[in-house]
Amino acid sequence: MKLSKVLLSSAVAAALVFGFAGCKTDEDEDGIIEQIEKGGYTNNTDVQYKRAYVSTATKHLAADCEIAIDTKKSTGKYTMGYIFNQIGKGTDDKPYSFCVVGVRYFNNKAQYFISYYTGVRGKKGSVNDFTTNAGDFDISAEEAKSWGVEANTAKEYKIEPSAASEYWTDIPAGSYTLGDDGILKVYIDLAVLSGETKITKDNYKTYLNKTVTEVDDEDEDGKVTKVLKITDGSYKVTLKASANAASGTSRTISTENTLSSFVVQEAKLGKYAMVQKDANASGTWTFPKDSYIKAASTEDSDVIIWGEEIHN
């Protein structure tokens, strides 16, 4: 609701780097994400909820993301979030589905939520769910009437908190840092699991031989590419104080708490923001270079390449 490494050959590495010349998903007509990262964005418009999303150009099984919020500048109700597993085109016939980890600092508390959304339309849809002046992505006909907007087809599956009446959960101490400078940092460790096993550079070949298939995936521009789909896959999301922290707060996203059709596959990742009227958000998103899991077709049997991306 909130919307809140195998070493690479030089040729393959170059192909991955130039992959960022591809097309990003951009649902940010007002440049909100950029403004948040360059000092702050204040919603001083007549729109009650301003939302924005900008993705990577390339598709990945996973990557980690550190969200840093300037709590001295950020005021009111807002969300800085990490979107992953973004599938679809945002159109009426092929709407987006994606997972979101949202973070905020509110009433002197670090808080988060995790949700999975389906049926979300973007600027290519007959209704843009990112710009509708309503509180929820998944808004019923009755709610839409009260808001004076059109009902949509979006659906939220709440992972944390799971209760229908709750929207945020306090982040436990030790799973974030808050410095004297007012910067709140939450490191989101995103792991891909095959059954109960985490995919690593040491076990991925065995893993690929058992549970990975290659499927067609159509981009927003209509281009069809091959991506890897994990037939028994799930995500493990862990909020930590830093990349090197030994432990944190973990939740799993799978068919058990979403849909039977939920899949883990190569998809775009991105930055998400929601800023309510008169609120301000200021902070940054960082995707550590060595945390990307990038797949590519090669002449040998290595399908997943663990390599560094120079940009996101």
C-alpha positions in Angstrom: 0.0 0.0 0.0 2.8 2.4 0.9 5.0 2.2 -1.8 5.9 2.9 0.3 32.2 -13.7 -8.8 33.9 -16.1 -11.2 36.3 -13.8 -12.9 35.1 -12.3 -16.1 36.9 -12.2 -19.4 37.3 -8.6 -20.7 34.8 -9.3 -23.5 32.1 -10.5 -21.2 32.8 -7.8 -18.7 32.5 -5.1 -21.4 29.1 -6.6 -22.5 27.8 -6.3 -19.0 28.9 -2.8 -18.5 27.5 -1.6 -21.8 24.3 -3.4 -20.8 23.4 -0.2 -18.9 22.9 1.5 -22.2 19.6 -0.3 -22.3 16.2 1.0 -21.3 15.4 1.9 -17.7 11.9 1.7 -16.3 11.1 5.3 -15.5 7.9 6.1 -13.6 9.2 9.4 -12.4 7.9 12.3 -14.5 8.8 14.9 -11.9 12.4 13.8 -11.2 11.5 13.0 -7.6 14.2 10.4 -7.1 17.0 12.7 -8.4 15.8 15.5 -6.2 15.7 13.3 -3.1 19.3 12.3 -3.7 20.5 15.9 -4.4 19.3 17.5 -1.2 15.6 16.6 -0.8 12.2 16.7 -2.4 9.2 18.4 -0.8 5.7 17.6 -2.0 4.2 21.1 -2.2 1.8 20.1 -4.9 -2.0 19.6 -4.7 -1.4 15.8 -5.1 -1.7 14.0 -1.8 0.7 11.2 -2.7 3.6 11.6 -5.1 5.2 8.3 -6.1 8.3 7.6 -8.3 10.3 4.6 -9.5 13.4 4.4 -11.6 15.0 1.0 -12.4 18.3 -0.4 -13.6 18.5 -0.9 -17.3 19.7 -4.5 -17.0 18.1 -7.5 -15.3 19.4 -9.3 -12.3 18.4 -12.2 -10.0 19.3 -10.0 -7.0 21.5 -7.2 -5.6 21.9 -5.6 -2.2 20.7 -2.0 -1.6 21.7 0.4 1.2 19.1 3.1 1.9 20.4 6.2 3.7 17.9 8.8 5.0 18.8 12.2 6.2 16.4 12.3 9.2 17.2 16.0 9.9 15.9 17.0 6.4 13.2 14.3 6.0 9.8 15.3 7.6 6.2 14.1 7.5 5.1 10.8 5.8 7.3 9.4 3.1 8.9 6.2 1.9 12.3 5.4 0.5 12.1 1.9 -1.0 13.9 -0.8 -2.9 12.0 -2.5 -5.7 13.2 -5.8 -7.1 11.7 -8.6 -9.2 10.0 -6.0 -11.4 8.3 -8.0 -14.2 5.8 -6.7 -16.8 5.4 -3.5 -18.9 3.1 -1.4 -16.8 0.4 -1.7 -19.4 -3.2 -2.8 -19.0 -2.6 -6.2 -20.5 0.9 -6.7 -18.9 1.0 -4.7 -15.7 3.9 -4.6 -13.4 4.5 -7.0 -10.5 7.3 -6.3 -8.0 8.6 -6.6 -4.5 9.2 -3.6 -2.3 11.1 -3.0 0.9 10.2 0.4 2.2 12.0 2.4 4.9 11.2 5.6 6.8 12.1 7.5 10.0 8.9 8.6 11.7 8.1 9.7 15.3 11.8 9.0 16.2 11.5 5.4 15.0 13.2 3.6 12.1 10.4 1.6 10.4 10.0 -0.7 7.4 7.5 -2.8 5.4 7.9 -5.5 2.8 5.2 -6.1 0.2 4.6 -7.9 -3.1 2.4 -6.1 -5.7 0.7 -7.3 -8.8 -1.4 -5.6 -11.4 0.2 -2.2 -11.2 -0.1 0.1 -14.2 2.4 2.8 -15.2 2.4 5.7 -17.6 1.6 3.3 -20.5 -1.6 2.1 -18.8 -5.0 3.6 -19.2 -4.6 4.7 -15.5 -1.2 5.4 -14.0 -1.2 3.9 -10.5 2.0 5.8 -9.7 0.3 9.1 -10.1 -3.3 8.5 -8.9 -4.1 10.8 -6.1 -5.0 8.0 -3.6 -3.4 6.5 -0.6 -3.2 3.0 -1.8 -1.9 1.2 -4.9 -4.6 -1.5 -4.5 -7.7 0.7 -4.2 -11.2 -0.8 -4.3 -14.2 0.7 -6.2 -15.6 1.9 -2.9 -12.3 3.5 -1.8 -11.8 5.0 -5.3 -15.1 6.7 -5.1 -14.3 8.3 -1.8 -11.0 9.5 -3.2 -12.5 10.7 -6.4 -10.3 8.5 -8.5 -10.7 5.4 -10.7 -10.4 1.9 -9.1 -7.4 -0.1 -10.3 -6.3 -3.7 -10.7 -3.4 -3.6 -8.3 -3.1 -6.1 -5.4 -0.9 -6.0 -2.4 0.4 -9.1 -0.6 1.8 -8.0 2.7 4.9 -9.8 4.0 5.8 -7.5 6.9 3.7 -6.4 8.7 1.2 -9.1 7.7 -1.8 -7.8 9.6 -4.3 -6.0 7.3 -4.6 -3.0 9.7 -0.9 -2.4 10.1 1.4 -0.7 7.5 4.8 -0.3 9.2 7.0 -2.3 11.6 9.7 -0.9 13.8 13.2 -2.0 12.7 14.8 -3.8 15.6 17.9 -2.3 17.2 21.0 -3.7 15.6 19.4 -3.9 12.1 20.2 -0.2 11.3 22.5 2.6 12.3 21.6 6.2 13.1 24.6 8.5 13.4 25.1 11.8 15.2 24.7 13.5 11.8 21.1 12.2 11.6 21.8 9.8 8.8 19.8 6.6 9.1 21.3 3.6 7.2 19.6 0.3 6.5 21.5 -2.3 4.5 19.1 -4.6 2.6 20.7 -7.9 1.9 18.8 -9.7 -0.8 19.5 -13.4 -1.2 18.1 -15.8 -3.7 17.3 -19.3 -2.5 16.7 -22.5 -4.3 14.7 -24.4 -1.8 16.5 -23.8 1.5 19.9 -23.3 -0.2 21.3 -19.8 -0.9 22.8 -19.4 -4.4 26.5 -18.7 -4.2 29.4 -18.6 -6.7 30.5 -22.0 -5.2 27.2 -23.9 -5.7 25.5 -22.2 -8.6 26.5 -24.8 -11.3 24.9 -27.6 -9.4 21.9 -25.4 -8.8 21.5 -24.5 -12.4 21.5 -28.1 -13.5 18.5 -28.8 -11.3 16.1 -25.9 -10.9 16.8 -23.1 -13.5 14.9 -22.7 -16.7 15.2 -20.1 -19.4 12.0 -18.2 -20.3 11.1 -15.3 -22.7 10.6 -11.9 -21.1 9.3 -8.8 -22.9 10.7 -5.4 -22.1 8.7 -2.2 -22.1 9.9 -1.5 -25.6 8.6 -4.8 -26.9 12.0 -6.5 -27.1 11.9 -10.1 -26.1 15.0 -11.5 -24.2 15.8 -14.8 -22.5 16.0 -14.6 -18.7 16.6 -17.2 -16.0 13.6 -18.4 -13.9 14.1 -20.4 -10.7 11.4 -23.0 -10.4 11.6 -23.4 -6.6 13.0 -20.0 -5.9 12.4 -17.5 -3.0 13.9 -14.3 -1.7 15.4 -13.8 1.7 15.4 -10.2 2.7 17.6 -9.2 5.6 17.8 -5.7 7.1 21.2 -5.2 8.6 23.2 -2.3 10.2 25.9 -2.7 7.5 27.1 -5.0 4.7 29.5 -6.8 7.1 27.0 -7.2 9.9 26.7 -10.9 10.9 23.0 -10.8 11.5 19.9 -8.8 11.1 16.1 -9.0 10.7 15.0 -11.4 8.0 11.8 -12.2 6.1 11.2 -14.6 3.2 9.1 -13.9 0.1 7.8 -17.0 -1.7 4.7 -18.6 -3.0 3.6 -19.3 0.6 3.0 -15.6 1.4 2.2 -14.2 -2.1 0.7 -16.2 -5.0 1.1 -19.7 -6.4 2.3 -18.1 -9.6 5.0 -16.0 -7.8 8.4 -16.5 -9.5 12.0 -15.6 -8.9 13.6 -14.6 -12.1 16.0 -12.1 -13.6 14.3 -8.8 -13.5 15.0 -5.1 -13.1 15.8 -3.5 -9.7 15.2 0.0 -8.7 14.7 3.0 -6.4 11.2 3.8 -5.2 9.8 6.8 -3.3 6.5 8.1 -2.0 6.2 11.5 -0.5 2.9 12.6 1.0 1.7 16.2 0.6 3.8 18.7 2.6 6.3 16.0 3.5 10.0 16.0 2.5 12.4 13.2 1.8 16.1 13.4 1.5 18.6 10.5 1.2 20.4 8.1 -1.2 20.2 4.6 -2.6 23.4 2.6 -3.0 23.8 -0.7 -4.8 27.2 -2.3 -3.9 29.0 -3.3 -7.1 29.9 -6.8 -5.9 26.4 -7.7 -4.8 24.8 -8.1 -8.3 23.9 -11.5 -9.6 23.9 -11.1 -13.3 23.2 -13.8 -15.8 24.4 -13.9 -19.4 24.6 -16.5 -22.2 28.1 -17.7 -22.8 29.7 -20.3 -25.0 30.6 -22.6 -22.1 28.3 -24.1 -19.4 28.6 -21.0 -17.0 25.2 -19.4 -17.3 25.3 -17.1 -14.2 28.2 -14.7 -14.1 29.2 -13.2 -10.8 30.7 -9.9 -11.7 30.9 -6.2 -10.7 28.6 -3.6 -12.3 30.0 -0.1 -12.5 26.7 1.7 -12.3 23.0 1.0 -11.6 
